[in-house]
Amino acid sequence: MSLAKVIEVISEGKTMEAAVENAVKQASKTVHNIKSVYVENINAVVEGESVTKYRINAKVTFVLEKD
């Protein structure tokens, strides 16, 4: 039987896709066996009249390693 764990992270990028990729890339530096990312919330940072970056709140699911 395997056991999964979920952590919540906040990430940003120039696009929503880049923000998700950054979340996985950074989380995978310390967490292994990432299986999915659930984006809960998306925010856009506006400067002047333009969106400059996107921030996401995401839940990252990974399978715990067996001893």
Secondary structure, DSSP 8 states (H G I E B T S, - for coil): ---EEEEEEEEEESSHHHHHHHHHHHHTTT---EEEEEEEEEEEEEETTEEEEEEEEEEEEEE----
